Amino acid sequence: MSEHGSKTAPAAGVHAGETRRDFIHIAAATVAAGGVAAVAWPFIQQLAPAADTRALSSAEVDVSKVPLGSEIRVLIGGQPFFIRHRTPAEIASAKAGDTAQLRDPATDDSRLVKGMDGNLNPAILVTSGTCTHLGCVPVGPAQGSVGEFGGWYCPCHGSHYDTSGRIRKGPAPKNLAIPKYEYSSPSMIKISL
């Protein structure tokens, strides 16, 4: 059917008004979808954590301030973390423990993170400060009790960890967890939840 007043026949069954109508429908749907997205974006964005919450979920620590043979404890988002500066004897003990029969097998090197130069720094060990048995906080060199294996000791139920944070004795089922962290400089690490 031709348009009103037209003397030409329609081309191959296409009605002349359909192409314009299709374009108007597509354009209107595109604008409507953009409007819905513009209205929905603030509601979706409010579900993201606030800036102050994100700031509390990570911390930068200067590991050069940790005394040799000691540790510092850092609280991030309500969770404790241990940063230990191990002595050469503690590193050797951890390496020797690689071949021991472990409940949760892991080598000492697998529990370290590469520095900015791509090499492991075996002197610095960062672990979660939560016992894997019932969530207690083990004591360590700062509290004067390192357990039978020189690492950490959880007095609540008697779990003993070695100098690499691996469970060696007691009811804890797993090693102290290694958090997500990275070196931001040779002496600074950033720990994130």
PyMOL commands that place a pseudoatom at each C-alpha (Angstrom):
pseudoatom trace, name=CA, resn=MET, resi=1, chain=A, elem=C, hetatm=0, pos=[0.000, 0.000, 0.000]
pseudoatom trace, name=CA, resn=SER, resi=2, chain=A, elem=C, hetatm=0, pos=[1.370, 3.391, -0.887]
pseudoatom trace, name=CA, resn=GLU, resi=3, chain=A, elem=C, hetatm=0, pos=[1.226, 6.526, 1.193]
pseudoatom trace, name=CA, resn=HIS, resi=4, chain=A, elem=C, hetatm=0, pos=[-1.755, 8.794, 0.758]
pseudoatom trace, name=CA, resn=GLY, resi=5, chain=A, elem=C, hetatm=0, pos=[-1.375, 10.831, -2.384]
pseudoatom trace, name=CA, resn=SER, resi=6, chain=A, elem=C, hetatm=0, pos=[1.569, 8.821, -3.717]
pseudoatom trace, name=CA, resn=LYS, resi=7, chain=A, elem=C, hetatm=0, pos=[1.436, 7.495, -7.219]
pseudoatom trace, name=CA, resn=THR, resi=8, chain=A, elem=C, hetatm=0, pos=[4.371, 5.078, -6.820]
pseudoatom trace, name=CA, resn=ALA, resi=9, chain=A, elem=C, hetatm=0, pos=[4.014, 1.479, -5.788]
pseudoatom trace, name=CA, resn=PRO, resi=10, chain=A, elem=C, hetatm=0, pos=[5.653, 0.240, -2.579]
pseudoatom trace, name=CA, resn=ALA, resi=11, chain=A, elem=C, hetatm=0, pos=[9.053, -1.457, -3.050]
pseudoatom trace, name=CA, resn=ALA, resi=12, chain=A, elem=C, hetatm=0, pos=[8.961, -5.234, -2.509]
pseudoatom trace, name=CA, resn=GLY, resi=13, chain=A, elem=C, hetatm=0, pos=[6.254, -5.284, 0.135]
pseudoatom trace, name=CA, resn=VAL, resi=14, chain=A, elem=C, hetatm=0, pos=[7.867, -2.655, 2.429]
pseudoatom trace, name=CA, resn=HIS, resi=15, chain=A, elem=C, hetatm=0, pos=[5.498, -0.059, 3.664]
pseudoatom trace, name=CA, resn=ALA, resi=16, chain=A, elem=C, hetatm=0, pos=[6.943, 3.407, 3.418]
pseudoatom trace, name=CA, resn=GLY, resi=17, chain=A, elem=C, hetatm=0, pos=[6.073, 4.425, 6.984]
pseudoatom trace, name=CA, resn=GLU, resi=18, chain=A, elem=C, hetatm=0, pos=[7.569, 1.342, 8.644]
pseudoatom trace, name=CA, resn=THR, resi=19, chain=A, elem=C, hetatm=0, pos=[11.242, 2.346, 8.417]
pseudoatom trace, name=CA, resn=ARG, resi=20, chain=A, elem=C, hetatm=0, pos=[10.550, 5.687, 10.097]
pseudoatom trace, name=CA, resn=ARG, resi=21, chain=A, elem=C, hetatm=0, pos=[8.381, 4.045, 12.750]
pseudoatom trace, name=CA, resn=ASP, resi=22, chain=A, elem=C, hetatm=0, pos=[11.074, 1.422, 13.470]
pseudoatom trace, name=CA, resn=PHE, resi=23, chain=A, elem=C, hetatm=0, pos=[13.682, 4.148, 13.886]
pseudoatom trace, name=CA, resn=ILE, resi=24, chain=A, elem=C, hetatm=0, pos=[11.441, 6.075, 16.296]
pseudoatom trace, name=CA, resn=HIS, resi=25, chain=A, elem=C, hetatm=0, pos=[10.810, 2.931, 18.374]
pseudoatom trace, name=CA, resn=ILE, resi=26, chain=A, elem=C, hetatm=0, pos=[14.526, 2.082, 18.553]
pseudoatom trace, name=CA, resn=ALA, resi=27, chain=A, elem=C, hetatm=0, pos=[15.464, 5.671, 19.442]
pseudoatom trace, name=CA, resn=ALA, resi=28, chain=A, elem=C, hetatm=0, pos=[12.771, 5.853, 22.132]
pseudoatom trace, name=CA, resn=ALA, resi=29, chain=A, elem=C, hetatm=0, pos=[13.862, 2.517, 23.655]
pseudoatom trace, name=CA, resn=THR, resi=30, chain=A, elem=C, hetatm=0, pos=[17.504, 3.659, 23.701]
pseudoatom trace, name=CA, resn=VAL, resi=31, chain=A, elem=C, hetatm=0, pos=[16.628, 6.918, 25.458]
pseudoatom trace, name=CA, resn=ALA, resi=32, chain=A, elem=C, hetatm=0, pos=[14.411, 5.041, 27.946]
pseudoatom trace, name=CA, resn=ALA, resi=33, chain=A, elem=C, hetatm=0, pos=[17.205, 2.554, 28.718]
pseudoatom trace, name=CA, resn=GLY, resi=34, chain=A, elem=C, hetatm=0, pos=[19.650, 5.430, 29.267]
pseudoatom trace, name=CA, resn=GLY, resi=35, chain=A, elem=C, hetatm=0, pos=[17.158, 7.116, 31.602]
pseudoatom trace, name=CA, resn=VAL, resi=36, chain=A, elem=C, hetatm=0, pos=[16.655, 3.940, 33.622]
pseudoatom trace, name=CA, resn=ALA, resi=37, chain=A, elem=C, hetatm=0, pos=[20.432, 3.509, 33.916]
pseudoatom trace, name=CA, resn=ALA, resi=38, chain=A, elem=C, hetatm=0, pos=[20.881, 7.149, 34.992]
pseudoatom trace, name=CA, resn=VAL, resi=39, chain=A, elem=C, hetatm=0, pos=[18.199, 6.781, 37.667]
pseudoatom trace, name=CA, resn=ALA, resi=40, chain=A, elem=C, hetatm=0, pos=[19.441, 3.352, 38.858]
pseudoatom trace, name=CA, resn=TRP, resi=41, chain=A, elem=C, hetatm=0, pos=[23.146, 4.271, 39.099]
pseudoatom trace, name=CA, resn=PRO, resi=42, chain=A, elem=C, hetatm=0, pos=[22.936, 6.233, 42.406]
pseudoatom trace, name=CA, resn=PHE, resi=43, chain=A, elem=C, hetatm=0, pos=[20.995, 3.369, 44.020]
pseudoatom trace, name=CA, resn=ILE, resi=44, chain=A, elem=C, hetatm=0, pos=[23.567, 0.813, 42.872]
pseudoatom trace, name=CA, resn=GLN, resi=45, chain=A, elem=C, hetatm=0, pos=[26.469, 3.064, 43.889]
pseudoatom trace, name=CA, resn=GLN, resi=46, chain=A, elem=C, hetatm=0, pos=[25.155, 3.394, 47.445]
pseudoatom trace, name=CA, resn=LEU, resi=47, chain=A, elem=C, hetatm=0, pos=[25.639, -0.364, 47.901]
pseudoatom trace, name=CA, resn=ALA, resi=48, chain=A, elem=C, hetatm=0, pos=[29.433, 0.062, 47.607]
pseudoatom trace, name=CA, resn=PRO, resi=49, chain=A, elem=C, hetatm=0, pos=[31.400, 0.503, 50.842]
pseudoatom trace, name=CA, resn=ALA, resi=50, chain=A, elem=C, hetatm=0, pos=[31.938, 4.075, 51.971]
pseudoatom trace, name=CA, resn=ALA, resi=51, chain=A, elem=C, hetatm=0, pos=[35.365, 5.703, 51.632]
pseudoatom trace, name=CA, resn=ASP, resi=52, chain=A, elem=C, hetatm=0, pos=[35.984, 5.572, 55.397]
pseudoatom trace, name=CA, resn=THR, resi=53, chain=A, elem=C, hetatm=0, pos=[35.199, 1.844, 55.416]
pseudoatom trace, name=CA, resn=ARG, resi=54, chain=A, elem=C, hetatm=0, pos=[37.567, 1.214, 52.512]
pseudoatom trace, name=CA, resn=ALA, resi=55, chain=A, elem=C, hetatm=0, pos=[40.274, 3.197, 54.320]
pseudoatom trace, name=CA, resn=LEU, resi=56, chain=A, elem=C, hetatm=0, pos=[39.872, 1.026, 57.429]
pseudoatom trace, name=CA, resn=SER, resi=57, chain=A, elem=C, hetatm=0, pos=[40.185, -2.193, 55.395]
pseudoatom trace, name=CA, resn=SER, resi=58, chain=A, elem=C, hetatm=0, pos=[43.906, -1.758, 54.695]
pseudoatom trace, name=CA, resn=ALA, resi=59, chain=A, elem=C, hetatm=0, pos=[47.004, -0.451, 56.419]
pseudoatom trace, name=CA, resn=GLU, resi=60, chain=A, elem=C, hetatm=0, pos=[50.555, 0.400, 55.449]
pseudoatom trace, name=CA, resn=VAL, resi=61, chain=A, elem=C, hetatm=0, pos=[53.245, -0.743, 57.860]
pseudoatom trace, name=CA, resn=ASP, resi=62, chain=A, elem=C, hetatm=0, pos=[56.922, 0.162, 57.936]
pseudoatom trace, name=CA, resn=VAL, resi=63, chain=A, elem=C, hetatm=0, pos=[58.562, -3.239, 58.487]
pseudoatom trace, name=CA, resn=SER, resi=64, chain=A, elem=C, hetatm=0, pos=[61.961, -1.633, 59.109]
pseudoatom trace, name=CA, resn=LYS, resi=65, chain=A, elem=C, hetatm=0, pos=[60.584, -0.561, 62.517]
pseudoatom trace, name=CA, resn=VAL, resi=66, chain=A, elem=C, hetatm=0, pos=[59.981, -4.179, 63.621]
pseudoatom trace, name=CA, resn=PRO, resi=67, chain=A, elem=C, hetatm=0, pos=[62.884, -5.230, 65.911]
pseudoatom trace, name=CA, resn=LEU, resi=68, chain=A, elem=C, hetatm=0, pos=[64.842, -8.322, 64.886]
pseudoatom trace, name=CA, resn=GLY, resi=69, chain=A, elem=C, hetatm=0, pos=[63.427, -11.399, 66.635]
pseudoatom trace, name=CA, resn=SER, resi=70, chain=A, elem=C, hetatm=0, pos=[60.208, -9.644, 67.559]
pseudoatom trace, name=CA, resn=GLU, resi=71, chain=A, elem=C, hetatm=0, pos=[56.845, -8.804, 66.066]
pseudoatom trace, name=CA, resn=ILE, resi=72, chain=A, elem=C, hetatm=0, pos=[54.278, -6.076, 65.907]
pseudoatom trace, name=CA, resn=ARG, resi=73, chain=A, elem=C, hetatm=0, pos=[50.550, -6.586, 65.887]
pseudoatom trace, name=CA, resn=VAL, resi=74, chain=A, elem=C, hetatm=0, pos=[48.301, -4.555, 63.655]
pseudoatom trace, name=CA, resn=LEU, resi=75, chain=A, elem=C, hetatm=0, pos=[44.518, -4.349, 63.873]
pseudoatom trace, name=CA, resn=ILE, resi=76, chain=A, elem=C, hetatm=0, pos=[42.804, -3.855, 60.499]
pseudoatom trace, name=CA, resn=GLY, resi=77, chain=A, elem=C, hetatm=0, pos=[39.030, -3.832, 60.312]
pseudoatom trace, name=CA, resn=GLY, resi=78, chain=A, elem=C, hetatm=0, pos=[38.870, -5.436, 63.751]
pseudoatom trace, name=CA, resn=GLN, resi=79, chain=A, elem=C, hetatm=0, pos=[41.137, -8.338, 62.731]
pseudoatom trace, name=CA, resn=PRO, resi=80, chain=A, elem=C, hetatm=0, pos=[44.627, -8.843, 64.218]
pseudoatom trace, name=CA, resn=PHE, resi=81, chain=A, elem=C, hetatm=0, pos=[47.696, -9.422, 62.018]
pseudoatom trace, name=CA, resn=PHE, resi=82, chain=A, elem=C, hetatm=0, pos=[51.239, -10.367, 63.067]
pseudoatom trace, name=CA, resn=ILE, resi=83, chain=A, elem=C, hetatm=0, pos=[54.282, -8.887, 61.349]
pseudoatom trace, name=CA, resn=ARG, resi=84, chain=A, elem=C, hetatm=0, pos=[57.366, -10.749, 62.489]
pseudoatom trace, name=CA, resn=HIS, resi=85, chain=A, elem=C, hetatm=0, pos=[61.013, -9.901, 61.814]
pseudoatom trace, name=CA, resn=ARG, resi=86, chain=A, elem=C, hetatm=0, pos=[62.602, -13.330, 61.974]
pseudoatom trace, name=CA, resn=THR, resi=87, chain=A, elem=C, hetatm=0, pos=[66.187, -13.986, 63.002]
pseudoatom trace, name=CA, resn=PRO, resi=88, chain=A, elem=C, hetatm=0, pos=[68.458, -16.160, 60.837]
pseudoatom trace, name=CA, resn=ALA, resi=89, chain=A, elem=C, hetatm=0, pos=[67.934, -18.993, 63.361]
pseudoatom trace, name=CA, resn=GLU, resi=90, chain=A, elem=C, hetatm=0, pos=[64.131, -18.654, 63.068]
pseudoatom trace, name=CA, resn=ILE, resi=91, chain=A, elem=C, hetatm=0, pos=[64.385, -18.692, 59.259]
pseudoatom trace, name=CA, resn=ALA, resi=92, chain=A, elem=C, hetatm=0, pos=[66.582, -21.812, 59.395]
pseudoatom trace, name=CA, resn=SER, resi=93, chain=A, elem=C, hetatm=0, pos=[64.094, -23.459, 61.778]
pseudoatom trace, name=CA, resn=ALA, resi=94, chain=A, elem=C, hetatm=0, pos=[61.220, -22.632, 59.412]
pseudoatom trace, name=CA, resn=LYS, resi=95, chain=A, elem=C, hetatm=0, pos=[63.120, -24.028, 56.407]
pseudoatom trace, name=CA, resn=ALA, resi=96, chain=A, elem=C, hetatm=0, pos=[63.922, -27.212, 58.372]
pseudoatom trace, name=CA, resn=GLY, resi=97, chain=A, elem=C, hetatm=0, pos=[60.223, -27.583, 59.136]
pseudoatom trace, name=CA, resn=ASP, resi=98, chain=A, elem=C, hetatm=0, pos=[59.442, -27.810, 55.404]
pseudoatom trace, name=CA, resn=THR, resi=99, chain=A, elem=C, hetatm=0, pos=[60.096, -31.552, 55.500]
pseudoatom trace, name=CA, resn=ALA, resi=100, chain=A, elem=C, hetatm=0, pos=[58.262, -32.267, 58.767]
pseudoatom trace, name=CA, resn=GLN, resi=101, chain=A, elem=C, hetatm=0, pos=[54.968, -34.144, 58.866]
pseudoatom trace, name=CA, resn=LEU, resi=102, chain=A, elem=C, hetatm=0, pos=[52.557, -31.206, 58.932]
pseudoatom trace, name=CA, resn=ARG, resi=103, chain=A, elem=C, hetatm=0, pos=[48.789, -31.233, 59.398]
pseudoatom trace, name=CA, resn=ASP, resi=104, chain=A, elem=C, hetatm=0, pos=[48.467, -28.414, 56.835]
pseudoatom trace, name=CA, resn=PRO, resi=105, chain=A, elem=C, hetatm=0, pos=[51.561, -28.844, 54.609]
pseudoatom trace, name=CA, resn=ALA, resi=106, chain=A, elem=C, hetatm=0, pos=[53.180, -25.649, 53.326]
pseudoatom trace, name=CA, resn=THR, resi=107, chain=A, elem=C, hetatm=0, pos=[56.766, -24.631, 52.687]
pseudoatom trace, name=CA, resn=ASP, resi=108, chain=A, elem=C, hetatm=0, pos=[58.190, -21.534, 54.298]
pseudoatom trace, name=CA, resn=ASP, resi=109, chain=A, elem=C, hetatm=0, pos=[58.675, -19.905, 50.878]
pseudoatom trace, name=CA, resn=SER, resi=110, chain=A, elem=C, hetatm=0, pos=[55.011, -20.494, 49.970]
pseudoatom trace, name=CA, resn=ARG, resi=111, chain=A, elem=C, hetatm=0, pos=[54.060, -18.374, 52.980]
pseudoatom trace, name=CA, resn=LEU, resi=112, chain=A, elem=C, hetatm=0, pos=[56.068, -15.337, 51.853]
pseudoatom trace, name=CA, resn=VAL, resi=113, chain=A, elem=C, hetatm=0, pos=[55.276, -12.618, 49.304]
pseudoatom trace, name=CA, resn=LYS, resi=114, chain=A, elem=C, hetatm=0, pos=[57.731, -11.342, 46.716]
pseudoatom trace, name=CA, resn=GLY, resi=115, chain=A, elem=C, hetatm=0, pos=[59.054, -7.844, 47.199]
pseudoatom trace, name=CA, resn=MET, resi=116, chain=A, elem=C, hetatm=0, pos=[59.230, -5.105, 44.595]
pseudoatom trace, name=CA, resn=ASP, resi=117, chain=A, elem=C, hetatm=0, pos=[62.463, -6.602, 43.234]
pseudoatom trace, name=CA, resn=GLY, resi=118, chain=A, elem=C, hetatm=0, pos=[60.751, -9.963, 42.687]
pseudoatom trace, name=CA, resn=ASN, resi=119, chain=A, elem=C, hetatm=0, pos=[62.659, -11.719, 45.484]
pseudoatom trace, name=CA, resn=LEU, resi=120, chain=A, elem=C, hetatm=0, pos=[61.306, -13.173, 48.710]
pseudoatom trace, name=CA, resn=ASN, resi=121, chain=A, elem=C, hetatm=0, pos=[62.283, -11.511, 51.985]
pseudoatom trace, name=CA, resn=PRO, resi=122, chain=A, elem=C, hetatm=0, pos=[62.445, -14.465, 54.420]
pseudoatom trace, name=CA, resn=ALA, resi=123, chain=A, elem=C, hetatm=0, pos=[63.105, -12.141, 57.374]
pseudoatom trace, name=CA, resn=ILE, resi=124, chain=A, elem=C, hetatm=0, pos=[59.582, -10.660, 57.256]
pseudoatom trace, name=CA, resn=LEU, resi=125, chain=A, elem=C, hetatm=0, pos=[56.575, -12.917, 57.820]
pseudoatom trace, name=CA, resn=VAL, resi=126, chain=A, elem=C, hetatm=0, pos=[53.023, -11.546, 57.841]
pseudoatom trace, name=CA, resn=THR, resi=127, chain=A, elem=C, hetatm=0, pos=[50.216, -13.766, 59.154]
pseudoatom trace, name=CA, resn=SER, resi=128, chain=A, elem=C, hetatm=0, pos=[46.700, -13.462, 60.417]
pseudoatom trace, name=CA, resn=GLY, resi=129, chain=A, elem=C, hetatm=0, pos=[46.617, -13.152, 64.189]
pseudoatom trace, name=CA, resn=THR, resi=130, chain=A, elem=C, hetatm=0, pos=[43.629, -15.443, 64.595]
pseudoatom trace, name=CA, resn=CYS, resi=131, chain=A, elem=C, hetatm=0, pos=[44.034, -19.055, 65.733]
pseudoatom trace, name=CA, resn=THR, resi=132, chain=A, elem=C, hetatm=0, pos=[42.405, -21.410, 63.246]
pseudoatom trace, name=CA, resn=HIS, resi=133, chain=A, elem=C, hetatm=0, pos=[40.846, -23.506, 66.017]
pseudoatom trace, name=CA, resn=LEU, resi=134, chain=A, elem=C, hetatm=0, pos=[38.321, -21.186, 67.653]
pseudoatom trace, name=CA, resn=GLY, resi=135, chain=A, elem=C, hetatm=0, pos=[39.478, -17.697, 66.673]
pseudoatom trace, name=CA, resn=CYS, resi=136, chain=A, elem=C, hetatm=0, pos=[41.604, -16.846, 69.722]
pseudoatom trace, name=CA, resn=VAL, resi=137, chain=A, elem=C, hetatm=0, pos=[44.663, -14.586, 69.374]
pseudoatom trace, name=CA, resn=PRO, resi=138, chain=A, elem=C, hetatm=0, pos=[47.868, -16.583, 69.964]
pseudoatom trace, name=CA, resn=VAL, resi=139, chain=A, elem=C, hetatm=0, pos=[50.714, -15.165, 72.035]
pseudoatom trace, name=CA, resn=GLY, resi=140, chain=A, elem=C, hetatm=0, pos=[54.175, -14.755, 70.542]
pseudoatom trace, name=CA, resn=PRO, resi=141, chain=A, elem=C, hetatm=0, pos=[57.584, -13.257, 71.208]
pseudoatom trace, name=CA, resn=ALA, resi=142, chain=A, elem=C, hetatm=0, pos=[56.114, -9.907, 72.275]
pseudoatom trace, name=CA, resn=GLN, resi=143, chain=A, elem=C, hetatm=0, pos=[54.249, -11.679, 75.088]
pseudoatom trace, name=CA, resn=GLY, resi=144, chain=A, elem=C, hetatm=0, pos=[57.161, -13.935, 76.034]
pseudoatom trace, name=CA, resn=SER, resi=145, chain=A, elem=C, hetatm=0, pos=[55.670, -17.267, 74.941]
pseudoatom trace, name=CA, resn=VAL, resi=146, chain=A, elem=C, hetatm=0, pos=[56.496, -18.799, 71.581]
pseudoatom trace, name=CA, resn=GLY, resi=147, chain=A, elem=C, hetatm=0, pos=[55.378, -22.377, 72.220]
pseudoatom trace, name=CA, resn=GLU, resi=148, chain=A, elem=C, hetatm=0, pos=[57.379, -25.527, 71.580]
pseudoatom trace, name=CA, resn=PHE, resi=149, chain=A, elem=C, hetatm=0, pos=[58.274, -24.615, 68.004]
pseudoatom trace, name=CA, resn=GLY, resi=150, chain=A, elem=C, hetatm=0, pos=[59.403, -21.000, 68.462]
pseudoatom trace, name=CA, resn=GLY, resi=151, chain=A, elem=C, hetatm=0, pos=[56.481, -19.333, 66.702]
pseudoatom trace, name=CA, resn=TRP, resi=152, chain=A, elem=C, hetatm=0, pos=[53.189, -18.689, 68.441]
pseudoatom trace, name=CA, resn=TYR, resi=153, chain=A, elem=C, hetatm=0, pos=[51.233, -20.426, 71.159]
pseudoatom trace, name=CA, resn=CYS, resi=154, chain=A, elem=C, hetatm=0, pos=[47.476, -20.300, 71.698]
pseudoatom trace, name=CA, resn=PRO, resi=155, chain=A, elem=C, hetatm=0, pos=[46.949, -20.812, 75.452]
pseudoatom trace, name=CA, resn=CYS, resi=156, chain=A, elem=C, hetatm=0, pos=[43.184, -21.283, 75.109]
pseudoatom trace, name=CA, resn=HIS, resi=157, chain=A, elem=C, hetatm=0, pos=[43.427, -24.833, 73.763]
pseudoatom trace, name=CA, resn=GLY, resi=158, chain=A, elem=C, hetatm=0, pos=[47.157, -25.467, 73.361]
pseudoatom trace, name=CA, resn=SER, resi=159, chain=A, elem=C, hetatm=0, pos=[47.871, -24.965, 69.648]
pseudoatom trace, name=CA, resn=HIS, resi=160, chain=A, elem=C, hetatm=0, pos=[51.563, -24.499, 68.819]
pseudoatom trace, name=CA, resn=TYR, resi=161, chain=A, elem=C, hetatm=0, pos=[52.710, -22.780, 65.601]
pseudoatom trace, name=CA, resn=ASP, resi=162, chain=A, elem=C, hetatm=0, pos=[56.252, -22.724, 64.222]
pseudoatom trace, name=CA, resn=THR, resi=163, chain=A, elem=C, hetatm=0, pos=[58.244, -19.677, 63.036]
pseudoatom trace, name=CA, resn=SER, resi=164, chain=A, elem=C, hetatm=0, pos=[56.442, -19.860, 59.691]
pseudoatom trace, name=CA, resn=GLY, resi=165, chain=A, elem=C, hetatm=0, pos=[52.981, -19.839, 61.287]
pseudoatom trace, name=CA, resn=ARG, resi=166, chain=A, elem=C, hetatm=0, pos=[52.346, -23.522, 60.502]
pseudoatom trace, name=CA, resn=ILE, resi=167, chain=A, elem=C, hetatm=0, pos=[50.357, -25.608, 62.975]
pseudoatom trace, name=CA, resn=ARG, resi=168, chain=A, elem=C, hetatm=0, pos=[52.625, -28.183, 64.590]
pseudoatom trace, name=CA, resn=LYS, resi=169, chain=A, elem=C, hetatm=0, pos=[50.737, -29.321, 67.723]
pseudoatom trace, name=CA, resn=GLY, resi=170, chain=A, elem=C, hetatm=0, pos=[47.296, -28.899, 69.231]
pseudoatom trace, name=CA, resn=PRO, resi=171, chain=A, elem=C, hetatm=0, pos=[43.715, -28.834, 67.955]
pseudoatom trace, name=CA, resn=ALA, resi=172, chain=A, elem=C, hetatm=0, pos=[44.018, -26.086, 65.322]
pseudoatom trace, name=CA, resn=PRO, resi=173, chain=A, elem=C, hetatm=0, pos=[43.226, -27.584, 61.899]
pseudoatom trace, name=CA, resn=LYS, resi=174, chain=A, elem=C, hetatm=0, pos=[45.114, -25.130, 59.680]
pseudoatom trace, name=CA, resn=ASN, resi=175, chain=A, elem=C, hetatm=0, pos=[48.142, -22.839, 59.588]
pseudoatom trace, name=CA, resn=LEU, resi=176, chain=A, elem=C, hetatm=0, pos=[47.826, -19.168, 60.477]
pseudoatom trace, name=CA, resn=ALA, resi=177, chain=A, elem=C, hetatm=0, pos=[46.419, -17.587, 57.331]
pseudoatom trace, name=CA, resn=ILE, resi=178, chain=A, elem=C, hetatm=0, pos=[48.575, -15.376, 55.132]
pseudoatom trace, name=CA, resn=PRO, resi=179, chain=A, elem=C, hetatm=0, pos=[46.695, -12.144, 54.402]
pseudoatom trace, name=CA, resn=LYS, resi=180, chain=A, elem=C, hetatm=0, pos=[46.671, -10.295, 51.118]
pseudoatom trace, name=CA, resn=TYR, resi=181, chain=A, elem=C, hetatm=0, pos=[49.626, -7.925, 51.265]
pseudoatom trace, name=CA, resn=GLU, resi=182, chain=A, elem=C, hetatm=0, pos=[52.212, -6.396, 48.966]
pseudoatom trace, name=CA, resn=TYR, resi=183, chain=A, elem=C, hetatm=0, pos=[55.401, -4.406, 49.231]
pseudoatom trace, name=CA, resn=SER, resi=184, chain=A, elem=C, hetatm=0, pos=[54.911, -0.752, 48.284]
pseudoatom trace, name=CA, resn=SER, resi=185, chain=A, elem=C, hetatm=0, pos=[58.617, -0.049, 48.889]
pseudoatom trace, name=CA, resn=PRO, resi=186, chain=A, elem=C, hetatm=0, pos=[61.511, -2.166, 50.220]
pseudoatom trace, name=CA, resn=SER, resi=187, chain=A, elem=C, hetatm=0, pos=[60.496, -1.332, 53.800]
pseudoatom trace, name=CA, resn=MET, resi=188, chain=A, elem=C, hetatm=0, pos=[56.714, -0.704, 53.489]
pseudoatom trace, name=CA, resn=ILE, resi=189, chain=A, elem=C, hetatm=0, pos=[53.965, -3.273, 53.137]
pseudoatom trace, name=CA, resn=LYS, resi=190, chain=A, elem=C, hetatm=0, pos=[50.262, -2.729, 52.543]
pseudoatom trace, name=CA, resn=ILE, resi=191, chain=A, elem=C, hetatm=0, pos=[47.967, -5.293, 54.148]
pseudoatom trace, name=CA, resn=SER, resi=192, chain=A, elem=C, hetatm=0, pos=[44.420, -5.484, 52.797]
pseudoatom trace, name=CA, resn=LEU, resi=193, chain=A, elem=C, hetatm=0, pos=[41.358, -7.404, 53.885]
for i in range(1, 193): cmd.bond("trace and resi %d" % i, "trace and resi %d" % (i + 1))
show_as sticks, trace
zoom trace
